[in-house]
């Protein structure tokens, strides 16, 4: 489809709007804008910090803006509670590229975690700040370490039950189930374990940002494991992944115990 709304024009319009909302204290861009990785296919990760009673007003104000820019062709409000506990919606605008999704998160002022930890989210591109001094903050190491250890314990506890489901589906000749079980029950936990070693700050980011979070050889190995085909190929990848999974469990355990 032809496009008429550019990324920079959209950012400028949003900046003008949010700076005039009495109940809004700050707004910034995260994602690629915060990590210096913006390109022609980047979306817009918009975060608004508002009074606790201003959440719905914020959605309404921004949706009115989007309508004035040509209209909203698709809107998805994430059911609550969301995984991060904040209100969130996605928008595609009439006249804008499919890549220019607006991912809007509205934070209440009372929320402690403002998604500003540098090691996880980069340095925010601040659009408006009502004197709060919005900027990145250091990672809360103790809380983060507790989450990482919890995920490690979950992987260790669940793997004897979940990993055999892959070979079960293979043996039964169920290609779709085998591929799905392999990705969800073996490859994803393995990626989490690799991240715990090489990029513990983003241990829970899954398949995202592997190009910067894993060494080239590890990334290449994960990409090799990701390309599934028929049952025979899935089974061969399963064997390789299980071998590395078992090795990685021991490596992460040593790291968590402070062993060299």
Secondary structure, DSSP 8 states (H G I E B T S, - for coil): ------HHHHHHHHHHHHTT-TTEEEEEE-THHHHT---TT--EEEEEEE-TT-HHHHHHHHHHHHHHTT-EEEEEE--SS-TTSSEEEEEEETTS-TT--EEEEEEETT-S--S-BHHHH---EEEEESSS----B---HHHHHHHHHHHHHHHHHHHHHHTHHHHHHHHHT-HHHHHHHHIIIIIHHHHHHHHHHH-GGGTT-TTTTHHHHS-HHHHHHHHHHH---SHHHHHHHHHHHHHHHHHHHHHHHHHHTT--
